Structure formats: C-alpha cells, structure tokens
Amino acid sequence: MRIDISRISKLANLSLSDEEKGKFEKQLDETIEYIDKLKEIDTMTVDPTSQVTGLENITREDEVKPSLPQEKVLSNSKSTHNGLFKVAAILE
C-alpha cells in the first residue's frame, strides 16, 4: 500500500519538509505492516475482555474533606457576582 504523505499533511493542514515526509511515510508503512500482521492472528478462541489486569475497585473511597471558604476562593477573582465567578461572555 502506498501512503501519500503529501495528501495526509494537506488534509491535516501540516507543513512538512521532505525529510519529515520521508520519516513519517516510513513510520506509517511500518504501522500498517504491523496492523496487517495482527489481522492474521486467530482470535476466535480468545474470550472478549474489557481489561486484562483482573484488578477491581482499585480507586479510593470518596472522602468529604474541608475545602477553602467561598470568600477566600472568590477573593482571587477579578470579578464576582452573587457569590460566583464572573467571566466574559463567550457566546452571543
């Protein structure tokens, strides 16, 4: 399979030197060759899995901890309104 790096870089709006094009073309060729090898593997006897470590519930329990007082947090803001941060509008 021939990869057209010039077309790909144009679609991605990237400016690549000839050296970079050669490097990326080689890397993409190697990646596609590896994917083709993976396609040859028979996975019909392998059970589907969403994770492979076997670990369960490895996150800590949520704990309620004291936080900064609202007044202290808002004191760092340039602008507040009714106890909230006031920011410039981004939507019309």
N, C-alpha and C positions, 0 to 999 in steps of 0.2 A: 504494500500500500504506500503510495506517495503522499506525503504530507506537504501541503502548500503553506509554509510558514508566512509568506508574504500576505496571503489572504487572511490567515488567522490573526496576524498582527494588525491588519487593517480593520478587521471586524472588532478587535479588542481596543482599537484606537491607540496602538502602541507604535512607537518609532524604534525600530531595531537596526543595529548595524549589521553588516554582512557577517561579522564574526558571531554576533549574538544569534542571528538566524541559523547559522550552521550548528551552533551549540544546542539550541532549542529543538531543531529538527532531529538531531541525533538523540536527544533525551526523549522526545515524543515517539520516535521509532522504537527505542528500547522499551518504553512503557507499553506500546501497542503489542510488541512481540511478547512481553510478559503476560498481558491480558489474553493473548491467543493461547499461550501455554495453559493458563488457568481454565480456559474453555474446554480443554481436553480432559480435565480431571472428572472422573465419575463420582458424583456426589449423591447418587440415588440411595446409597446405603447409609448416608450420614443424616442423623436426626437434625432437624432445624433447631437453631438456638438464637436467642437474642443477646446472650452474654456467655462468656466461657470461663469465668473465674469461679463460679459457684458461690461467691460471697453474697450474703443477703443482709439487708438493713445495716449497712456499714456507716451510715451517717449518724451523727449525734442527735440526741433528743433536743427539741427546741426548748430553750430556757428563757423565761422572762427575766430580763436584766434592766436595771435602771438606765435611762438614756439622758441626754442633755436636756435641760429645761428649754421649753419652746422659746422663751425670751432670749436665752443665750444664743441659740441657733439663729434666730431672726436678727440678732444684733450684727451678724456678719454680712447681712444682705444690704445691697444698695437701696432697695425699695421693698416695702411690705405693705399689705393692705388686709385689714381684718384678721390678723394673725397668720397670714400666708405670705409666701414669697411673691413678689410682683415682678413679672418679666415682660419684656417687649413682646407685642403680638407678632406671631409668625404666620397667621392665616388672615386673609381678608374677609 
